[in-house]
């Protein structure tokens, strides 16, 4: 790392002691972040990741890392939420961090009218008030053991996610929750990811869906410790097939968005099968069977 980036990793933070509500020490930071985030197009799809991250056990999860943080919107919003004692933003590109996440953080300083005086505050006080740091690294390799109780990854394909989440690295880091939003949300691809995680002991606990700019984004929260009881008559459980928790959502708007997603992919899968003279991918068959079950009929 360059010396400047090393400095940022060591003491990036801000003092929000003035002009804030007493019951929320992050109020001023939240206002500044919201002002900046409106300029970006990614915040809406990241909202579900923040929501799922905040569902994690408050006692067991006090630190969280965003792998591939790029522009820094997600780790900054996690930090200003006040929910976590430590937030780490990691990206393989130093340029992306400098021009993205750190530049966004610097703009927050300007919007909050924080001047050079913040450099005089001890770094441990800064981190206590606004506990965020950025570092260059490749996936989980950038994390030390016990550094992150939960891990967020968004904007990557299923194959990349499975490569990053290799069992030895997950075990080494010791995280308890995963919050994932893959780019390729076709059911057959998501099933590969869900199967991969289930085989190494992870269970999906919650799902969210967003339709944005003609694309669907499905976000999933996985836990290492919890388990779910099978709700089907075969070997597939709710925890192994994407979308079955969305089917059972208490929110009508969520069920509507998911139904549109399911119908779209049903037509897509059936057309693929027709083009292939009746042949259908095994995971497509599993998903259609589950979605057309008694409780989830499309």
PESUL-V471164 format. One record per backbone hydrogen bond with DSSP energy under -1.0 kcal/mol. NH is the residue of the N-H (numbers start at 1). CO is the residue of the C=O. Records with the same first field share a line. If there is no record, write none. Layout:
NH: CO, CO
This chain:
6: 2
7: 3
8: 4
9: 5
10: 6
11: 7
12: 8
24: 21
27: 24
30: 26
31: 27
32: 28
33: 29
34: 30
35: 31
36: 32
37: 33
38: 34
39: 36
40: 37
46: 42
47: 43
50: 46
51: 47
52: 48
53: 49
54: 50
55: 52
56: 53
61: 57
64: 86
65: 150
66: 88
67: 152
68: 90
69: 90
72: 69
76: 72
77: 73
78: 74
79: 75
80: 76
81: 77
82: 79
85: 62
86: 62
87: 131
88: 64
89: 133
90: 66
91: 135
97: 93
98: 94
99: 95
100: 96
101: 70
102: 97
104: 100
105: 101
106: 102
107: 103
108: 104
109: 105
110: 106
111: 107
112: 108
113: 110
114: 109
118: 115
119: 116
120: 117
121: 118
126: 122
127: 123
128: 124
129: 125
130: 126
132: 130
133: 87
135: 89
137: 91
141: 138
142: 139
143: 140
146: 173
147: 144
150: 63
151: 177
152: 65
153: 179
155: 181
161: 157
162: 158
163: 159
164: 160
165: 161
170: 166
171: 167
172: 168
173: 169
174: 170
176: 149
177: 149
178: 222
179: 151
180: 220
181: 153
183: 156
185: 183
189: 186
190: 186
191: 187
192: 188
193: 189
194: 190
195: 191
196: 192
197: 193
198: 194
199: 195
201: 198
202: 197
203: 223
205: 221
206: 221
208: 219
210: 217
212: 215
215: 212
217: 210
219: 208
220: 180
221: 206
222: 178
223: 203
224: 176
240: 237
244: 241
247: 243
249: 246
255: 251
256: 252
257: 253
258: 254
259: 255
260: 256
261: 257
262: 258
263: 259
264: 260
265: 261
266: 262
267: 263
268: 264
269: 265
270: 266
271: 267
272: 268
273: 269
274: 270
275: 271
276: 272
277: 274
278: 273
279: 276
285: 281
286: 282
287: 283
288: 284
289: 285
290: 286
291: 287
292: 288
293: 290
